[in-house]
Amino acid sequence: MTVGNFHIDIFSHPAVAIIMDDETYIAFKDYHYKVVDMLDGVGKMRFIEGIFDDYTEVMAFDSSKKEQRQYRELLTELVKDFGH
């Protein structure tokens, strides 16, 4: 899927840990909200499942507590706002 100038593969998994400062995290979260807002119900479900997969990988690879928190917060907010 292409959104603006970005290509998104909603089924990809992070290969490299990304530690974001608070400003970058806010932009990261806003970007995900824009994407999920454009999707139909099934697309939203699959997108959120992809974020859940990313979160479980972050937990499995024992990433930093900050990265774990960022993914957990993003996932929690997406589920709360868009359902699952």
N, C-alpha and C positions, 0 to 999 in steps of 0.2 A: 504494500500500500504506500502511496506517496502523499504526504501532507506538506503543502508548501514546498520548501526546498529539501525536505527530509524524507528519506525512505525508511519505512518502518516494517520490520518483519516481526509480527506479533508472536511468532512461535520461536524466536531466537532466545538463546540463553547467554548471559554475560560471561565472557571468557576472561575478562580482566576486571579486577576489583576497582571500582571508582569511588573514591572518597570525595564527597562534595561538601563545600562550605555551605552555610545557610542560604546565601543568595543563589547559588547554583541549584541547591535542592528545591527552592521555591520555583525557579524556572523549569526544572525537571518535572515537578508536580503539575504546574500549569500546563505544560506541554502534554502530559498524559491526559489531563482533563479535556483539553481541546480535541485530542484524538478520540477518546471514548465518547464524547458528546456527539461526534459525527457518525457513530456507528448505530446500526439497528440493534434490536435486543439480543440476537444470537451473537453478533459481532462484539457487543459489549461483554457478554458472558465469556467469550473466548479470549478477549483482550485481558480481562481481569484474571482469568485462569493463567494466562501467560505471566502476569505480574506475580501471581501466587507461586508459579514454578520458579521464577527468578528469586523470590523470597526464600523458598525452601533450599535452593542452591546456596544462597548467601549464608543460610544457617548451617548447611551441611559442610561448607568449606571453612567454617569457623572464622568468618570475616570479622572485621572490627565491629565493636558494639554500635558505633555511630552508623555504619552502613546497614547493620541489621535493623536499627531503629528507623532509619529513613525508609527502607522497603516496607517495614511493618506499618508505619504511619501512612504511606501511600496506599497500600493494600486496604487498610482499615477504612480510609476515607473514601476510596473508590467504591468499596462494597456498601458503605453507609449511604453514599449519595446516588449510586446507580443500581444498587441491588445486585443480587447474584442468584 
